[in-house]
Amino acid sequence: MKLWVNGALTEADDARVSVFDHGLTVGDGIFETVKAVHGQPFALTQHLDRLTRSARGLGLPDPDHDEVGHACAAVLEANPMALGRLRITYTGGTSPLGSDRGTEGPTLVVALGETERRPDTTAVITVPWTRNERGALAGLKTTSYGENVVALARASEQGASEALFANTVGQLCEGTGSNVFVVLDGELYTPPLSSGCLAGITRALTVEWAGARETDMPFDVLDRADEVFLTSTLRDVQAVGRIDGRELAHAPGPVTAKAMRIFEERAAADSDPKAP
């Protein structure tokens, strides 16, 4: 396996970043996960645009899209596989052992891991912790993922693949690494970005392609929704068959099944769709 580290491909066993890298010491970094099918990244332009938005939100220099794109292409070419998880990580670089950022410039790492197609249906849990929709990192895809690690570990303990959060005012927000959609009386809804959720690439495409409405919803909407599904880079559109102890019969339901079909067809037709 070959990775890209600060300007060059290197063998995985030889890949190194400093132990003083700010991404390690204080989580001062951002990242993107991109699906790659037979070496072809999906929606890379949108992912690079979001990488820049996250960099600006965190106060990092804008990443060079040409450099990152070249790094992605080099890693994909060096590691052929049917379905891959392409991970772009961009951090504050070597810095003092505190919150202050150093002056040596950012670290860029691009790595690739093989993965498998997700099942059509999954189980999720709800957790008591909240997303802070008014926090400094709200809506940014940063490496400060501690909350997600804890919540996902709880989900795994309960036989689920995802954990769902409310925000601080009790509205449905998002999962640890996914956006959430619900069906009520045949209509498709998802929380707005103002809820504090990540501006998911798959989320935005699903809103456009499947005609979902963005609206604030109480967290307990999950108790009465007819259908629920998740979206993310590697899940695409994935039906939820169980929420905590509640079974959703016949998942994927008709609205979810239609969204799954539309997304699969549209994504297959255009590997780099424009942002909605």
Disulfide bonds with the S-S distance in Angstrom:
none
